[in-house]
């Protein structure tokens, strides 16, 4: 994880990320300007800014997505909202909301 600011809030069981966020795990990479990780729920919320959307990619699966807001439920799904785009191999999907289930 890298960001300009990382704030751990134990009483709220969350971590706040602010500015130039880059997260990587396994083959997944996420980029955003603001984010929160809710520890107990294992959910990651990411947000873009006026000049750049939040985005993710998985090189191993050739999946790329971007949106104003991204919600990641670890090991379950990625939900994109606000001018969302999902690209997988040769397919491109554009919508206000897109849900992507992790393949097992």
Secondary structure, DSSP 8 states (H G I E B T S, - for coil): -B-SEEEEEGGGTEEEEEEEEEEEETTEEEEEEEEEEETTTTEEEEE--SS--EEEEEGGGTEEEEESEEEEETTTEEEEEEEEEEEETTEEEEEEEEEEE---
